[in-house]
Amino acid sequence: MHICVYGASSSDINERFITAAETLGKKMAQRSHTLVYGAGGNGVMGGTARGVTAGGGKIIGIVPKFFNVDGMLYDKCDEIIRTNTMRERKLLMEEKSDAFIMAPGGIGTFDEFFEILTLKQLSLHTKAIAVFNAHGYYDGLIELMEKAVSENFIRAECRELYRVFSDIDSMLDYIEGYVGKDLNILKFKNI
Protein backbone atom coordinates (compact mmCIF):
# COMPACT_ATOMS: atom_id res chain seq x y z
CA MET A 1 0.00 0.00 0.00
CA HIS A 2 1.21 3.53 -0.79
CA ILE A 3 0.66 5.81 2.21
CA CYS A 4 1.05 9.57 1.92
CA VAL A 5 2.38 11.23 5.06
CA TYR A 6 2.02 14.97 5.50
CA GLY A 7 4.25 16.53 8.15
CA ALA A 8 6.57 19.33 9.21
CA SER A 9 9.77 20.04 7.32
CA SER A 10 11.27 22.12 10.13
CA SER A 11 14.02 20.82 12.38
CA ASP A 12 13.29 23.54 14.93
CA ILE A 13 10.60 21.41 16.53
CA ASN A 14 10.77 19.26 19.64
CA GLU A 15 12.77 16.10 18.93
CA ARG A 16 9.98 13.91 20.33
CA PHE A 17 7.89 14.61 17.21
CA ILE A 18 10.77 13.61 14.94
CA THR A 19 11.30 10.43 16.96
CA ALA A 20 7.58 9.60 16.69
CA ALA A 21 7.83 10.12 12.92
CA GLU A 22 10.83 7.77 12.70
CA THR A 23 8.84 5.12 14.55
CA LEU A 24 5.93 5.64 12.15
CA GLY A 25 8.25 5.21 9.17
CA LYS A 26 9.81 2.02 10.57
CA LYS A 27 6.41 0.48 11.25
CA MET A 28 5.19 1.42 7.78
CA ALA A 29 8.22 -0.32 6.25
CA GLN A 30 7.79 -3.39 8.48
CA ARG A 31 4.25 -3.67 7.13
CA SER A 32 5.52 -3.35 3.53
CA HIS A 33 4.02 0.09 2.89
CA THR A 34 5.58 2.61 0.53
CA LEU A 35 5.96 6.18 1.78
CA VAL A 36 4.69 8.92 -0.53
CA TYR A 37 5.63 12.35 0.78
CA GLY A 38 7.11 15.76 0.05
CA ALA A 39 10.75 14.52 -0.20
CA GLY A 40 11.99 16.56 2.79
CA GLY A 41 15.07 15.54 4.70
CA ASN A 42 14.32 17.43 7.91
CA GLY A 43 11.70 17.57 10.63
CA VAL A 44 8.79 15.13 10.67
CA MET A 45 9.18 14.51 6.93
CA GLY A 46 12.83 13.55 7.30
CA GLY A 47 12.14 11.48 10.41
CA THR A 48 9.45 9.48 8.62
CA ALA A 49 11.74 8.88 5.64
CA ARG A 50 14.68 7.81 7.83
CA GLY A 51 12.37 5.38 9.61
CA VAL A 52 11.20 3.88 6.31
CA THR A 53 14.80 3.54 5.16
CA ALA A 54 15.81 1.90 8.47
CA GLY A 55 12.95 -0.55 8.05
CA GLY A 56 13.95 -1.40 4.48
CA GLY A 57 10.93 0.26 2.87
CA LYS A 58 10.43 2.19 -0.35
CA ILE A 59 10.07 5.99 -0.62
CA ILE A 60 8.55 8.16 -3.33
CA GLY A 61 9.36 11.84 -2.86
CA ILE A 62 7.39 14.49 -4.74
CA VAL A 63 8.82 17.99 -4.70
CA PRO A 64 8.46 21.24 -6.65
CA LYS A 65 11.50 22.15 -8.75
CA PHE A 66 11.96 25.42 -6.84
CA PHE A 67 12.75 23.44 -3.64
CA ASN A 68 16.35 22.93 -4.68
CA VAL A 69 18.29 23.91 -1.59
CA ASP A 70 21.24 21.83 -0.37
CA GLY A 71 20.24 19.58 2.50
CA MET A 72 16.50 20.20 2.11
CA LEU A 73 15.69 16.93 0.33
CA TYR A 74 16.09 13.40 1.63
CA ASP A 75 18.86 11.80 -0.42
CA LYS A 76 17.69 8.19 -0.05
CA CYS A 77 14.34 8.41 -1.85
CA ASP A 78 13.86 5.48 -4.23
CA GLU A 79 12.09 7.81 -6.63
CA ILE A 80 11.99 11.60 -6.82
CA ILE A 81 9.31 13.29 -8.90
CA ARG A 82 9.80 17.00 -9.57
CA THR A 83 6.80 19.19 -10.24
CA ASN A 84 6.41 22.75 -11.44
CA THR A 85 4.00 23.87 -8.71
CA MET A 86 2.80 23.02 -5.22
CA ARG A 87 -0.66 22.28 -6.65
CA GLU A 88 0.81 19.73 -9.04
CA ARG A 89 2.76 18.21 -6.14
CA LYS A 90 -0.41 17.75 -4.06
CA LEU A 91 -2.28 16.23 -6.99
CA LEU A 92 0.47 13.66 -7.62
CA MET A 93 0.66 12.82 -3.92
CA GLU A 94 -3.09 12.20 -3.98
CA GLU A 95 -2.99 10.10 -7.16
CA LYS A 96 -0.05 7.94 -6.04
CA SER A 97 -1.45 7.22 -2.56
CA ASP A 98 -3.92 4.67 -1.22
CA ALA A 99 -4.28 6.42 2.16
CA PHE A 100 -3.21 9.58 3.96
CA ILE A 101 -1.72 10.37 7.37
CA MET A 102 -1.42 13.87 8.77
CA ALA A 103 1.52 13.81 11.17
CA PRO A 104 2.46 16.87 13.25
CA GLY A 105 3.12 19.87 11.03
CA GLY A 106 2.40 23.49 10.24
CA ILE A 107 0.57 25.49 7.59
CA GLY A 108 1.61 23.30 4.64
CA THR A 109 0.54 20.17 6.50
CA PHE A 110 -2.80 21.72 7.46
CA ASP A 111 -3.35 22.78 3.85
CA GLU A 112 -2.66 19.27 2.56
CA PHE A 113 -4.91 17.66 5.17
CA PHE A 114 -7.87 19.97 4.68
CA GLU A 115 -7.65 19.70 0.91
CA ILE A 116 -7.66 15.88 0.96
CA LEU A 117 -10.46 15.95 3.58
CA THR A 118 -12.53 18.34 1.42
CA LEU A 119 -12.01 16.14 -1.64
CA LYS A 120 -13.28 13.16 0.33
CA GLN A 121 -16.31 15.12 1.55
CA LEU A 122 -17.05 15.92 -2.10
CA SER A 123 -16.84 12.20 -2.98
CA LEU A 124 -13.78 12.76 -5.18
CA HIS A 125 -11.93 9.95 -3.41
CA THR A 126 -12.76 7.22 -0.88
CA LYS A 127 -9.34 6.68 0.70
CA ALA A 128 -8.54 6.42 4.41
CA ILE A 129 -7.45 9.59 6.19
CA ALA A 130 -5.77 9.37 9.60
CA VAL A 131 -4.51 12.05 11.95
CA PHE A 132 -1.41 11.03 13.89
CA ASN A 133 -1.92 12.88 17.18
CA ALA A 134 1.62 12.29 18.45
CA HIS A 135 2.10 13.63 21.99
CA GLY A 136 -1.32 15.33 21.82
CA TYR A 137 -0.19 17.72 19.07
CA TYR A 138 -3.61 17.80 17.42
CA ASP A 139 -5.73 18.07 20.58
CA GLY A 140 -6.54 21.68 19.67
CA LEU A 141 -7.54 20.70 16.13
CA ILE A 142 -9.86 18.03 17.49
CA GLU A 143 -11.48 20.68 19.73
CA LEU A 144 -11.82 23.05 16.76
CA MET A 145 -13.49 20.41 14.62
CA GLU A 146 -15.91 19.53 17.44
CA LYS A 147 -16.73 23.22 17.94
CA ALA A 148 -17.42 23.54 14.20
CA VAL A 149 -19.77 20.55 14.45
CA SER A 150 -21.54 21.90 17.56
CA GLU A 151 -22.00 25.31 15.89
CA ASN A 152 -23.33 23.65 12.68
CA PHE A 153 -20.45 24.77 10.45
CA ILE A 154 -19.62 21.11 9.79
CA ARG A 155 -22.10 18.24 9.65
CA ALA A 156 -21.60 15.60 12.34
CA GLU A 157 -21.29 12.98 9.58
CA CYS A 158 -17.98 14.58 8.56
CA ARG A 159 -16.43 12.87 11.59
CA GLU A 160 -16.63 9.68 9.51
CA LEU A 161 -14.22 11.08 6.93
CA TYR A 162 -11.11 10.69 9.10
CA ARG A 163 -9.91 9.11 12.35
CA VAL A 164 -7.50 10.38 15.00
CA PHE A 165 -4.85 8.13 16.56
CA SER A 166 -2.04 8.43 19.07
CA ASP A 167 -1.03 4.78 18.63
CA ILE A 168 0.80 3.98 15.38
CA ASP A 169 -0.16 0.30 15.22
CA SER A 170 -3.84 1.09 15.67
CA MET A 171 -3.57 3.75 12.97
CA LEU A 172 -1.93 1.38 10.50
CA ASP A 173 -4.49 -1.33 11.36
CA TYR A 174 -7.24 1.17 10.53
CA ILE A 175 -5.65 2.10 7.21
CA GLU A 176 -5.01 -1.52 6.23
CA GLY A 177 -8.57 -2.56 7.06
CA TYR A 178 -10.26 0.51 5.63
CA VAL A 179 -13.03 -0.06 3.12
CA GLY A 180 -13.75 3.10 1.17
CA LYS A 181 -17.32 4.31 1.02
CA ASP A 182 -18.64 6.64 -1.63
CA LEU A 183 -20.34 9.30 0.44
CA ASN A 184 -23.51 10.91 -0.80
CA ILE A 185 -22.73 14.63 -0.94
CA LEU A 186 -26.45 15.47 -0.67
CA LYS A 187 -26.41 14.51 3.02
CA PHE A 188 -23.82 17.23 3.73
CA LYS A 189 -25.85 20.41 3.63
CA ASN A 190 -23.04 22.58 5.16
CA ILE A 191 -20.06 22.37 2.83
Solvent accessible surface area in square Angstrom, and as a share of the most:
residue,aa,sasa,rsa
1,M,88,0.39
2,H,62,0.27
3,I,0,0.00
4,C,0,0.00
5,V,3,0.02
6,Y,9,0.03
7,G,8,0.08
8,A,13,0.10
9,S,65,0.42
10,S,48,0.31
11,S,68,0.44
12,D,140,0.73
13,I,54,0.28
14,N,84,0.43
15,E,109,0.49
16,R,115,0.42
17,F,23,0.09
18,I,11,0.06
19,T,69,0.40
20,A,14,0.11
21,A,1,0.01
22,E,47,0.21
23,T,51,0.30
24,L,0,0.00
25,G,0,0.00
26,K,88,0.37
27,K,55,0.23
28,M,0,0.00
29,A,10,0.08
30,Q,131,0.58
31,R,71,0.26
32,S,95,0.61
33,H,10,0.05
34,T,15,0.09
35,L,0,0.00
36,V,0,0.00
37,Y,1,0.00
38,G,2,0.02
39,A,0,0.00
40,G,3,0.03
41,G,13,0.12
42,N,60,0.31
43,G,2,0.02
44,V,0,0.00
45,M,24,0.11
46,G,0,0.00
47,G,0,0.00
48,T,1,0.00
49,A,0,0.00
50,R,90,0.33
51,G,0,0.00
52,V,0,0.00
53,T,51,0.30
54,A,72,0.56
55,G,30,0.29
56,G,68,0.66
57,G,22,0.22
58,K,95,0.40
59,I,1,0.00
60,I,9,0.04
61,G,0,0.00
62,I,0,0.00
63,V,0,0.00
64,P,0,0.00
65,K,110,0.47
66,F,122,0.51
67,F,58,0.24
68,N,115,0.59
69,V,92,0.53
70,D,148,0.76
71,G,62,0.59
72,M,68,0.30
73,L,38,0.19
74,Y,19,0.07
75,D,126,0.65
76,K,123,0.52
77,C,22,0.13
78,D,88,0.46
79,E,71,0.32
80,I,64,0.33
81,I,36,0.18
82,R,114,0.42
83,T,1,0.00
84,N,94,0.48
85,T,67,0.39
86,M,75,0.34
87,R,201,0.73
88,E,65,0.29
89,R,12,0.04
90,K,31,0.13
91,L,91,0.45
92,L,39,0.20
93,M,2,0.01
94,E,28,0.13
95,E,106,0.48
96,K,75,0.32
97,S,2,0.01
98,D,69,0.36
99,A,1,0.00
100,F,1,0.00
101,I,0,0.00
102,M,1,0.01
103,A,0,0.00
104,P,6,0.04
105,G,6,0.05
106,G,34,0.33
107,I,150,0.76
108,G,41,0.40
109,T,6,0.03
110,F,77,0.32
111,D,68,0.35
112,E,21,0.09
113,F,1,0.01
114,F,73,0.31
115,E,66,0.30
116,I,6,0.03
117,L,15,0.07
118,T,61,0.35
119,L,34,0.17
120,K,3,0.01
121,Q,23,0.10
122,L,57,0.28
123,S,35,0.23
124,L,115,0.57
125,H,16,0.07
126,T,50,0.29
127,K,51,0.22
128,A,2,0.02
129,I,1,0.01
130,A,0,0.00
131,V,1,0.00
132,F,5,0.02
133,N,14,0.07
134,A,4,0.03
135,H,102,0.45
136,G,30,0.29
137,Y,88,0.33
138,Y,4,0.02
139,D,72,0.37
140,G,48,0.46
141,L,29,0.15
142,I,59,0.30
143,E,123,0.55
144,L,108,0.54
145,M,15,0.07
146,E,70,0.31
147,K,122,0.52
148,A,16,0.13
149,V,19,0.11
150,S,83,0.54
151,E,91,0.41
152,N,112,0.58
153,F,151,0.63
154,I,40,0.21
155,R,65,0.24
156,A,48,0.37
157,E,51,0.23
158,C,8,0.05
159,R,110,0.40
160,E,95,0.43
161,L,1,0.01
162,Y,22,0.09
163,R,123,0.45
164,V,51,0.29
165,F,17,0.07
166,S,86,0.55
167,D,72,0.37
168,I,17,0.09
169,D,53,0.28
170,S,50,0.32
171,M,0,0.00
172,L,0,0.00
173,D,79,0.41
174,Y,37,0.14
175,I,2,0.01
176,E,73,0.33
177,G,57,0.54
178,Y,53,0.20
179,V,121,0.70
180,G,36,0.35
181,K,121,0.51
182,D,113,0.58
183,L,21,0.10
184,N,89,0.45
185,I,60,0.30
186,L,154,0.77
187,K,75,0.32
188,F,4,0.02
189,K,155,0.66
190,N,48,0.25
191,I,126,0.64
